[in-house]
Amino acid sequence: MKEELALKHNIKERKIDEITKYYQPEKFLGYCKACQYYDKIWTCPPYDFNTSEVLENYQYIYVIGSKLYIKDLDEGFDELLNHDDLDYVSNQIYRAARGIVDEQLVEIEESSNNLRVLLAGRCLVCTPCTREEKKSCRYPEKMHFSLESIGFDVSSICEDILCDKILWAKDILPEYFLLVSAVLSHEKLDKEDLYKNLIK
Ligand code: SF4
């Protein structure tokens, strides 16, 4: 799989107070019970802590939409796109995009003591996660929660803040994949710097 993908990033800054209306853990963590990863990955519910602790003391959130249009995939993806298992194809494209965005965000997080990143979905560090064997997380320093895994309404954040929409593969691949990540910060960041660090 080719390493470079034509990802387009959209970054929006909000004060933490401005996004609390999207934090609805009772409702959205409830939906997680129907997911195949419920109680299987340490970054997915149920939890033995209150997820609001993740936001504690942060003043700003930078919501990041990273978009990949299927039409922009290069010839390195031709074989994959011709595969007849749509779930497999979607998962491979999703993982390729996550690999790039996660790596950049973790690097951004490691560059400062003031930041915490929320990645665009479940932890992908190990397969399977040690939670399946009821063992502690193998790499607690690498694991990251996502907005949805701590109880945010990501679809509404997408529509209201990013002015965009998450699409899903049904009978065919969607027009694009949209990953929604976030950076929590104690202080206001320079959005341009954040953008440059995302694409370097
Ligand atoms: S780092 Fe590994 S063990 Fe820890 S949550 Fe992620 S997948 Fe599970």
Residues whose N, C-alpha, C, O or C-beta is under 5 A from the ligand:
A	BS01	SF4	W42 T43 C123 V125 C126 C129 T130 S136 C137 R138 Y139 M143
